[in-house]
């Protein structure tokens, strides 16, 4: 994330812990779609009970699990087709470097704020956790120019890259989001993919989404942008998109529609999950 507010004394944000709590809860279901034991380590280190899912759990439902399942599958598809570079922007407490079954030769780059990364790395070291790939952790402010440091850290801009932008764009302004996508669109060879999650405006301003917006704003992490036409937006940067929404994904995975997008009045509340291929690559 870019925001430095809404953090505790350890430097970890409440929204990052909420996502970790959702992954921990999902890991303990018999029909789980992911297994993330490290999420429990983060919760314990931050002083959260592992049974504590936060005040937004009822509104968000299985949103985190559904989103994670979709993005996990797309990342694994990328590496099955030979991709070996994965960049997680605004990585937060993401644990894919540890929990996914990576083939030999994969490097996962994780970019986020230094305070959050210090908490994350200390927790991982204490637990003796070892990633299943080469893992490169970088301090970065996504509102600034982070590309040169990423290339210096070993990213090969001529080889395929999987860009993961999950739970990030909401916390950037529209202008910052444009700069972020514009910058990454200049990097990566044939086979590069972009995985993005965002939501439309009506989801943010109507119940129950506006309740979530108020909660995260009170934590110092306000939503700063929305996206009504993800395919059209990404096409400006040369991407051809497959757009799915959380509601249809939940149904396809056999899960209830998350209340935040349970749209019985057909008002069009959408949380988008997008997998895009660069038209120039």
C-alpha positions as CSV (number, residue, x, y, z in Angstrom):
1,X,0.0,0.0,0.0
2,X,0.9,3.6,-0.3
3,X,-0.9,4.8,2.8
4,X,1.2,5.0,6.0
5,X,-1.8,5.6,8.3
6,X,-4.1,3.0,9.8
7,X,-1.1,1.1,11.2
8,X,-0.3,-0.1,14.6
9,X,3.0,0.3,16.4
10,X,4.4,-2.6,14.5
11,X,3.8,-0.9,11.1
12,X,1.1,-3.3,9.9
13,X,-2.2,-2.0,8.5
14,X,-5.6,-3.1,9.7
15,X,-6.6,-3.9,6.2
16,X,-3.6,-6.2,5.7
17,X,-4.5,-8.0,8.9
18,X,-8.2,-8.3,7.8
19,X,-7.1,-10.0,4.6
20,X,-4.8,-12.3,6.6
21,X,-7.6,-13.2,9.0
22,X,-9.8,-14.1,6.0
23,X,-7.1,-16.4,4.6
24,X,-6.6,-18.0,8.0
25,X,-10.3,-18.7,8.4
26,X,-10.5,-20.1,4.9
27,X,-7.6,-22.4,5.6
28,X,-9.6,-24.1,8.3
29,X,-12.7,-24.9,6.2
30,X,-13.1,-28.5,5.1
31,X,-13.9,-27.1,1.6
32,X,-11.0,-24.6,1.7
33,X,-9.8,-23.0,-1.5
34,X,-6.4,-22.1,-0.1
35,X,-4.1,-23.1,2.7
36,X,-2.2,-20.3,4.4
37,X,-0.7,-21.2,7.8
38,X,1.5,-18.2,7.8
39,X,-1.6,-15.9,8.1
40,X,-2.0,-17.2,11.7
41,X,1.6,-16.2,12.4
42,X,0.9,-12.6,11.3
43,X,-2.2,-12.4,13.4
44,X,-0.5,-13.7,16.5
45,X,2.5,-11.3,16.0
46,X,0.1,-8.4,15.7
47,X,-1.9,-9.4,18.8
48,X,-5.0,-10.5,16.9
49,X,-6.8,-13.6,18.0
50,X,-6.9,-16.2,15.2
51,X,-10.6,-16.3,15.6
52,X,-10.8,-12.5,15.0
53,X,-11.8,-11.7,11.5
54,X,-12.4,-8.0,12.0
55,X,-15.5,-5.8,11.8
56,X,-15.9,-6.2,8.0
57,X,-16.1,-10.0,7.8
58,X,-19.9,-10.1,7.7
59,X,-20.2,-7.6,4.8
60,X,-17.3,-9.0,2.8
61,X,-18.2,-12.7,3.3
62,X,-16.0,-15.0,1.2
63,X,-14.7,-12.1,-1.0
64,X,-11.1,-12.5,0.0
65,X,-11.1,-16.3,-0.5
66,X,-12.8,-16.0,-3.9
67,X,-10.5,-13.3,-5.1
68,X,-7.4,-15.2,-3.9
69,X,-8.6,-18.4,-5.6
70,X,-9.0,-16.7,-9.0
71,X,-5.6,-14.9,-8.8
72,X,-3.8,-18.0,-7.6
73,X,-5.1,-20.0,-10.5
74,X,-3.9,-17.4,-13.0
75,X,-0.5,-17.1,-11.5
76,X,0.0,-20.8,-11.6
77,X,-1.2,-20.8,-15.2
78,X,1.5,-18.2,-16.0
79,X,4.3,-20.3,-14.6
80,X,3.0,-23.5,-16.2
81,X,3.4,-21.7,-19.5
82,X,7.0,-20.9,-18.7
83,X,6.8,-17.5,-16.9
84,X,9.4,-17.2,-14.2
85,X,9.0,-13.6,-12.9
86,X,6.1,-12.6,-10.6
87,X,5.8,-9.1,-9.1
88,X,3.4,-8.5,-6.2
89,X,2.8,-4.8,-5.9
90,X,1.6,-3.6,-2.5
91,X,2.3,-7.1,-1.3
92,X,1.2,-6.5,2.3
93,X,1.1,-9.8,4.1
94,X,0.8,-11.8,0.9
95,X,2.3,-15.3,1.3
96,X,2.1,-16.7,-2.3
97,X,5.9,-17.1,-2.3
98,X,5.5,-19.6,0.4
99,X,2.2,-21.3,-0.1
100,X,2.0,-21.9,-3.9
101,X,3.6,-24.8,-5.7
102,X,6.2,-22.9,-7.8
103,X,8.3,-24.7,-10.5
104,X,12.1,-24.3,-10.4
105,X,13.4,-21.0,-11.4
106,X,10.6,-18.7,-10.3
107,X,11.4,-15.4,-8.7
108,X,8.7,-13.5,-6.7
109,X,9.3,-9.8,-6.1
110,X,7.3,-8.3,-3.2
111,X,7.0,-4.5,-3.0
112,X,5.6,-2.5,-0.1
113,X,6.2,0.0,2.6
114,X,9.3,-0.6,4.7
115,X,7.5,-0.5,8.1
116,X,5.1,-3.3,7.0
117,X,7.9,-5.3,5.4
118,X,9.9,-5.2,8.6
119,X,7.0,-6.7,10.5
120,X,6.5,-9.3,7.9
121,X,10.1,-10.3,7.6
122,X,10.5,-10.5,11.4
123,X,7.4,-12.7,11.7
124,X,8.6,-15.0,8.9
125,X,12.1,-15.3,10.4
126,X,10.7,-16.1,13.9
127,X,8.7,-18.9,12.4
128,X,11.6,-20.3,10.3
129,X,9.5,-20.0,7.2
130,X,11.2,-20.8,3.9
131,X,9.7,-19.8,0.5
132,X,9.2,-22.2,-2.3
133,X,10.9,-19.9,-4.9
134,X,13.5,-17.2,-5.0
135,X,12.0,-14.3,-3.1
136,X,13.1,-10.6,-3.4
137,X,11.6,-8.1,-1.0
138,X,11.7,-4.4,-1.8
139,X,10.8,-1.2,-0.1
140,X,8.6,0.8,-2.4
141,X,6.2,3.7,-2.5
142,X,3.9,2.8,-5.5
143,X,3.0,6.5,-5.8
144,X,6.6,7.2,-6.8
145,X,9.0,5.8,-9.4
146,X,9.6,2.3,-8.2
147,X,10.6,0.8,-11.6
148,X,14.4,1.5,-11.6
149,X,14.8,-0.2,-8.2
150,X,12.9,-3.2,-9.4
151,X,15.1,-3.6,-12.4
152,X,18.2,-3.1,-10.2
153,X,16.8,-5.9,-7.9
154,X,16.9,-8.3,-10.8
155,X,13.7,-8.0,-12.8
156,X,14.5,-8.7,-16.5
157,X,12.2,-6.3,-18.5
158,X,12.6,-8.4,-21.6
159,X,11.2,-11.6,-20.1
160,X,7.6,-12.4,-19.3
161,X,6.2,-10.9,-16.0
162,X,3.1,-11.6,-14.1
163,X,2.0,-8.4,-12.4
164,X,-0.2,-8.8,-9.4
165,X,-2.1,-5.7,-8.4
166,X,-4.5,-7.0,-5.7
167,X,-6.1,-4.8,-3.1
168,X,-4.0,-1.9,-4.2
169,X,-5.8,0.4,-6.7
170,X,-8.5,1.3,-4.2
171,X,-5.9,3.1,-2.1
172,X,-4.4,5.0,-5.0
173,X,-6.0,8.0,-6.7
174,X,-7.1,7.7,-10.3
175,X,-4.0,9.6,-11.4
176,X,-1.7,7.4,-9.3
177,X,-3.4,4.3,-10.7
178,X,-2.8,5.5,-14.2
179,X,0.9,6.1,-13.5
180,X,1.2,2.7,-11.9
181,X,-0.3,0.8,-14.8
182,X,1.5,3.0,-17.3
183,X,4.8,2.2,-15.7
184,X,4.4,-1.6,-15.5
185,X,3.0,-1.7,-19.0
186,X,6.4,-0.7,-20.4
187,X,8.1,-3.8,-18.9
188,X,7.9,-7.5,-19.7
189,X,8.3,-9.7,-22.8
190,X,5.9,-11.8,-24.8
191,X,3.6,-13.7,-22.4
192,X,3.4,-10.9,-19.8
193,X,0.1,-10.8,-17.8
194,X,-1.6,-8.4,-15.5
195,X,-3.9,-9.4,-12.7
196,X,-5.9,-6.6,-11.2
197,X,-8.7,-6.3,-8.7
198,X,-10.9,-3.1,-8.2
199,X,-14.5,-2.1,-7.7
200,X,-17.0,0.2,-9.4
201,X,-18.3,3.4,-7.9
202,X,-21.8,2.2,-7.0
203,X,-20.3,-0.5,-4.8
204,X,-18.6,2.2,-2.8
205,X,-21.5,4.6,-2.4
206,X,-24.4,2.3,-1.7
207,X,-25.0,0.0,1.3
208,X,-23.4,-2.2,2.3
209,X,-20.3,-1.1,0.5
210,X,-20.4,2.4,1.9
211,X,-20.2,0.9,5.3
212,X,-16.9,-0.7,4.4
213,X,-15.7,2.5,2.9
214,X,-16.5,4.3,6.2
215,X,-14.8,1.7,8.2
216,X,-11.5,1.7,6.2
217,X,-11.5,5.5,6.2
218,X,-11.8,5.5,10.0
219,X,-8.7,3.3,10.1
220,X,-6.8,5.9,8.0
221,X,-6.9,3.9,4.8
222,X,-9.6,5.6,2.7
223,X,-10.6,4.4,-0.8
224,X,-9.4,6.9,-3.3
225,X,-10.6,5.6,-6.6
226,X,-13.1,3.4,-8.4
227,X,-13.2,1.6,-11.8
228,X,-16.4,1.3,-13.8
229,X,-14.9,-0.1,-17.1
230,X,-11.8,-2.1,-16.4
231,X,-11.4,-3.5,-19.9
232,X,-11.7,0.0,-21.4
233,X,-9.3,1.5,-18.9
234,X,-6.6,-1.2,-19.4
235,X,-6.9,-1.0,-23.2
236,X,-5.5,2.5,-23.0
237,X,-2.3,0.9,-21.8
238,X,-2.3,-1.8,-24.4
239,X,-3.9,-4.6,-22.4
240,X,-6.6,-7.1,-23.6
241,X,-8.7,-8.1,-20.6
242,X,-10.8,-11.0,-19.4
243,X,-13.1,-9.4,-16.8
244,X,-14.8,-11.4,-14.1
245,X,-16.7,-10.2,-11.1
246,X,-16.7,-11.6,-7.6
247,X,-20.3,-12.5,-7.7
248,X,-20.0,-14.8,-10.7
249,X,-16.7,-16.2,-9.4
250,X,-18.3,-17.0,-6.0
251,X,-21.1,-18.9,-7.7
252,X,-18.7,-20.8,-9.9
253,X,-16.7,-21.9,-6.8
254,X,-19.8,-23.0,-4.9
255,X,-19.7,-20.1,-2.4
256,X,-22.4,-17.6,-1.4
257,X,-22.3,-14.3,-3.1
258,X,-20.5,-11.8,-0.8
259,X,-23.0,-9.4,0.8
260,X,-21.1,-6.4,-0.5
261,X,-22.1,-7.4,-4.1
262,X,-25.3,-9.3,-3.4
263,X,-27.2,-7.2,-5.9
264,X,-30.8,-8.2,-5.8
265,X,-31.9,-4.8,-6.8
266,X,-29.8,-5.0,-10.0
267,X,-28.0,-1.8,-9.3
268,X,-24.8,-3.2,-10.7
269,X,-22.5,-3.5,-7.7
270,X,-19.2,-5.0,-8.9
271,X,-15.9,-6.1,-7.6
272,X,-13.8,-6.9,-10.6
273,X,-11.1,-9.5,-11.0
274,X,-9.2,-9.0,-14.3
275,X,-6.7,-11.1,-16.1
276,X,-5.1,-9.2,-19.0
277,X,-2.5,-9.9,-21.7
278,X,-0.4,-7.2,-23.3
279,X,-1.3,-6.7,-26.9
280,X,2.2,-5.8,-27.8
281,X,3.7,-8.9,-26.2
